[in-house]
Amino acid sequence: MIIQEMIAKNLASVQAEIAAACQRAGRPVETVKLVGISKTHPPEMLLAALQAGLRDLGENRVEEAAPKIAEVLSRLPANIAPPTWHMVGHVQSRKARSVVETFDVIHSLDDLKLARRFGTFAGEQKAIREVLLEINISGEESKEGIAAQNWQNDADQRQNLWSLVQEISQLSNIRLVGLMTMAPYYAEPEATRLVFAALRGLRDALINDFPQITWRELSMGMTNDYSVAIEEGATMVRVGRAIFGERE
């Protein structure tokens, strides 16, 4: 009961902050999806979050997530619908099949070969997987993702990304729905605003050149800075610590 109460309280606090950020930005709260990042946390905590009303859960390692997801689903009360599962971590090509089998939405697509493998394995399941392109918009060397920190001035960088989008848009069984980024960590959340604004600007340019793609999702913002991300247009925020506490 202590875990249930703690997570319910934390979740309510995060939801209230999301609502406040949406109000500041003049956006309906329904335009922001909260993805609870549950990596390293046990099934009991995920079940508590689902019982408190969370509908989306994210993990970053398929080998940890697959057995945990199976246990959560086996223990989920009949009156609670299964959540949508999000892969938010870097995916190695050799794990593409497992990722497609385990997750509903993949935030971290950054390679054409990987996209093709996702499409092949989704096709085998007669399924469609929604994917987001992971973009390294800040230029941090430690970050995964497609280099795009200078896409407006670097013709090669822009061409690489535009060609990738064109190729992925033609694949079967995967649906490109938006962009994701990992902002640098700053003690002051306001410092991330330019990063989030840059991703939104890139998304707007892609909307102009690829209007056949929905581009409905901007996955950006985590526990430290999700309010700023919402103000800059995030449609998905990935919050772990503020809901589940420190990682185990």
Buried (B, 14 or more C-beta within 10 A) or exposed (E): EEBBEBBBEBBEEBBEBBBEBBEEBEBEEEEBBBBBBBBBBBBBBBBBBBBBEBBBBBBBBBEBBBEBBEBBEEEBEEEEEEBBBBBBBBBEEEBBBBBBBBBBBBBBBBBEEBBBBBBBBBBEEEEBBBBBBBBBBBEBEEBBBBBBBEBEEEEEBBEBBBEBBEEBBEBEBBBBBBBBBBBEEBEEBEBBBEBBBBBBBBBEBBEEEBEEBEBEBBBBBBBBBBBBBBBBBBBBBBBBEBBBBEEE
